Amino acid sequence: MNSNFWQNLKKPFFVLAPMEDVTDTVFRRMVIKFGRPDVFFTEFTSVEGMFSPGSMEVAKRLKYTSEELPLIAQLWGVNPENFRKAASLIADLGFTGIDINMGCPVRKIIKTGGCSALIRTPDLAKEIFLATKEGAKGLPVSVKTRIGFKSIDTENWIGEVLAWKPDALTVHGRTVAELSKVPCHWDEIGRAVKLRDEISPETVVVGNGDVKSVNEGKELAARWGVDGVMIGRGVFENPFVFREDAGVSADLRDRLEMVRGHVLLHREVWGDNHNFNPLKKFFKMYIRGFDGAANIRDEMMRMSTIDEILLYIDSHLKL
Ligand SMILES: Cc1cc2nc3c(=O)[nH]c(=O)nc-3n(C[C@H](O)[C@H](O)[C@H](O)COP(=O)(O)O)c2cc1C
């Protein structure tokens, strides 16, 4: 794949957002069954961690199967040299592209100087971008960011990023200070598209924030001119979110089978020793939208092993 990858997608294309502790290889493979997006991202992966003694743990984030391609590896960190080395490794691992996280607003991450903190250090941000590009062996390099740190600063900050001429740019239409507490400023995403037209016409722009269906995404793309739309939390409300026919019927049995499919794949990929609690968010995601869902969900929330879940599902399906 060369840097035309982003250019070659039919527009508007749809992307599953990178989400820490959610979009691992297991969930991405489940999403493929429910209705696949055009592009996947990994969870954010620390370039510092990749070259530390804990690197085996970090590498789990980069596990994937070929069915998940096209797949973009998302990196974060502060050391340009580590980005260069990481980019080279990512290229050898067969990913479709590399994305640099310049948007995560979590306080302990900001303290490291990485992710959204880079909005305040544009020289370092640029150095990181260029180092990644150098290491990437021709893979496309993209950036995912927000529209400012404390206040909306689209003109300056997005203008700065576009001057580096990234292959793609995902704009989450909120500032860092806004976290997810206010509605997404899609008008600012539209402004980013206009800046792209002036500064870097070759850059593909992906809009992100609050999109709950493909139809809504298509309307937003038509209105604001983005090339693609990224959906994150929309998949929690509707695992079938990437299907055009969003009203997919999924009854109790289907939903229990979704949980069973997920926990079995989880066990196959990660083994039984993997922490069970992070699986609970998937029970919330799958078990909804039918009579009695709340009760079943509550019962599943009290369980603590995959075997318990499987027995529970078996007994329910026999009813
Ligand atoms: C649980 C969770 C984890 C996230 N992890 C990441 C991440 O690893 N990298 C990243 O760029 N954004 C991350 N995000 C932000 C999302 O990618 C996305 O930008 C944000 O949720 C807004 O889109 P939405 O309104 O469609 O959810 C995360 C969001 C959530 C809810």
PDBQT file of the ligand as one rigid body, heavy atoms in Angstrom, charges set to zero:
ROOT
HETATM    1  C1  LIG A 401     -13.179   4.662  25.612  1.00  0.00    +0.000 C 
HETATM    2  C2  LIG A 401     -12.515   5.601  24.643  1.00  0.00    +0.000 A 
HETATM    3  C3  LIG A 401     -11.177   5.413  24.320  1.00  0.00    +0.000 A 
HETATM    4  C4  LIG A 401     -10.526   6.270  23.397  1.00  0.00    +0.000 A 
HETATM    5  N1  LIG A 401      -9.237   6.007  23.036  1.00  0.00    +0.000 NA
HETATM    6  C5  LIG A 401      -8.660   6.749  22.030  1.00  0.00    +0.000 A 
HETATM    7  C6  LIG A 401      -7.376   6.418  21.500  1.00  0.00    +0.000 A 
HETATM    8  O1  LIG A 401      -6.723   5.439  21.910  1.00  0.00    +0.000 OA
HETATM    9  N2  LIG A 401      -6.880   7.203  20.501  1.00  0.00    +0.000 N 
HETATM   10  C7  LIG A 401      -7.565   8.286  20.003  1.00  0.00    +0.000 A 
HETATM   11  O2  LIG A 401      -7.095   8.957  19.089  1.00  0.00    +0.000 OA
HETATM   12  N3  LIG A 401      -8.790   8.608  20.490  1.00  0.00    +0.000 NA
HETATM   13  C8  LIG A 401      -9.349   7.863  21.456  1.00  0.00    +0.000 A 
HETATM   14  N4  LIG A 401     -10.629   8.150  21.871  1.00  0.00    +0.000 N 
HETATM   15  C9  LIG A 401     -11.382   9.238  21.201  1.00  0.00    +0.000 C 
HETATM   16  C10 LIG A 401     -12.193   8.680  20.021  1.00  0.00    +0.000 C 
HETATM   17  O3  LIG A 401     -11.338   8.126  19.036  1.00  0.00    +0.000 OA
HETATM   18  C11 LIG A 401     -13.047   9.790  19.375  1.00  0.00    +0.000 C 
HETATM   19  O4  LIG A 401     -12.197  10.805  18.902  1.00  0.00    +0.000 OA
HETATM   20  C12 LIG A 401     -14.040  10.406  20.365  1.00  0.00    +0.000 C 
HETATM   21  O5  LIG A 401     -14.707   9.393  21.110  1.00  0.00    +0.000 OA
HETATM   22  C13 LIG A 401     -15.085  11.273  19.639  1.00  0.00    +0.000 C 
HETATM   23  O6  LIG A 401     -15.795  10.525  18.679  1.00  0.00    +0.000 OA
HETATM   24  P1  LIG A 401     -17.290   9.925  18.979  1.00  0.00    +0.000 P 
HETATM   25  O7  LIG A 401     -18.149  11.084  19.385  1.00  0.00    +0.000 OA
HETATM   26  O8  LIG A 401     -17.715   9.299  17.684  1.00  0.00    +0.000 OA
HETATM   27  O9  LIG A 401     -17.125   8.949  20.098  1.00  0.00    +0.000 OA
HETATM   28  C14 LIG A 401     -11.257   7.340  22.812  1.00  0.00    +0.000 A 
HETATM   29  C15 LIG A 401     -12.606   7.533  23.149  1.00  0.00    +0.000 A 
HETATM   30  C16 LIG A 401     -13.237   6.677  24.046  1.00  0.00    +0.000 A 
HETATM   31  C17 LIG A 401     -14.693   6.892  24.371  1.00  0.00    +0.000 C 
ENDROOT
TORSDOF 0
